[in-house]
Amino acid sequence: MPAPLSSLPAHQPIRLTAGRSLVTRVVIVGNGPAGLAAYRALLRAAGRAVRSGDVHLTVISETPDVHAPDLHADVLAGHLPAESARTPLRTLLPRATVLVGRVMQADLTMQRLQVSRADHDPCWLGFDHLILGDDRPDAPTAALADRLSDHPPVRVTVLGGDVAGAELALAVREWQRERDLGGGVTLRCGGELLSAQPGLSVPVRAALGAAGVTIHELARGTGSDGRDDHDLTVVTDAAPHVLPGTETLPRTPGGFLLTDAALRVPDPTSVWAARTAAHGWHAGQNVARTLCRPGAQPFPAGPHWAARSVRLGHWNAVTHLRGPGPGTGLTLGGRLGWLARSLLIAAQVPRPADRGRVLLSLLRPTPRAAPDAPAKARTPDRPTPV
């Protein structure tokens, strides 16, 4: 029987032997909303087993911090300090072993992952259940802000017809107009703008037109002649990262893993995939169900409440609340839309202690935030035994 993870030195790989370990090893890859929701669901449903050591949770993340979702445009526009949207991952996952590194190879047959970290040699990590956070990667807003500051004016093209693309295009144009800079912003969509959110399409189109953002729909290229005629291109709807060793698994045209109704990859059955926080929560619950009795439950496909908001400017947003029944819903615009958006975003901030700070920053009446103070040097992360 292999030794528990906590008793192995950081440099020693896990050796898989015949037979099943008495400890059930659950590994979560990704620190996005799906991965965090899966951790919380597991802790809630199987907290006693986790605390007793019968279940061991491991979270693999490429960064030591987790960023609050849907705040990139606010940070870029200067209405929210970047540090207020960042939380150390280890403070959010007290019951899990956090590995800051990259998965170099997944051996799904042997149920193990090869993990590489900055200060350690690559090691093999075994698992009984693997939950893959199949989130889209974040847009590189930090690099975009540096480029805008170092080389104005910059012509920017944003690829992505979803909410993140519209918000980022408006934030870049707002940044340029506040500094009276030239350049311009072009938003290119692979399909129709906000095709998945028809209730938001009309006001967003009007806001983009008023801001001077050029919209090209049904066109993902950077130019009609195939040449890049902009100084900077940012992709907001990039396909999820394909984990090495999972290339043969079936995927959707958008790059997401195909799963059954229970969010489990059909083959092998020990792998689960989640692309949203709701999916992550359900996948974590299903893993907990398999620990005590067979049979995972399908993800509920019935009607439910949903909310989506788009930032159109400081104290200006459009928020659409959709009810469970057909034709039920409410759309709020302007200051009411901004208030609803601020409450929705604050509720998604991972750490409860930061929610009030983010909410107050979003509701601040001043048009721009003070420049961020230089970030303090981070203390090196203590090696986590593997």
KADA-V869754 format. One record per run of one state. SS is the DSSP state (H for helix, E for strand, C for the rest). FROM is the first residue (numbers start at 1). LEN is the number of residues. If there is no record, write none. Layout:
<<SS:FROM:LEN> <SS:FROM:LEN>>
This chain:
<<C:1:4> <H:5:3> <C:8:16> <E:24:6> <C:30:3> <H:33:13> <C:46:1> <H:47:6> <C:53:2> <E:55:7> <C:62:3> <E:65:3> <C:68:4> <H:72:6> <C:78:4> <H:82:4> <E:86:3> <H:89:4> <C:93:3> <E:96:5> <C:101:1> <E:102:6> <C:108:4> <E:112:6> <C:118:2> <E:120:7> <C:127:2> <E:129:5> <C:134:7> <H:141:10> <C:151:4> <E:155:5> <C:160:3> <H:163:16> <C:179:5> <E:184:5> <C:189:9> <H:198:14> <C:212:2> <E:214:3> <C:217:15> <E:232:4> <C:236:15> <E:251:1> <C:252:5> <E:257:1> <C:258:6> <E:264:1> <C:265:6> <E:271:4> <C:275:2> <H:277:16> <C:293:13> <E:306:8> <C:314:2> <E:316:7> <C:323:6> <E:329:4> <C:333:1> <H:334:15> <C:349:3> <H:352:11> <C:363:24>>
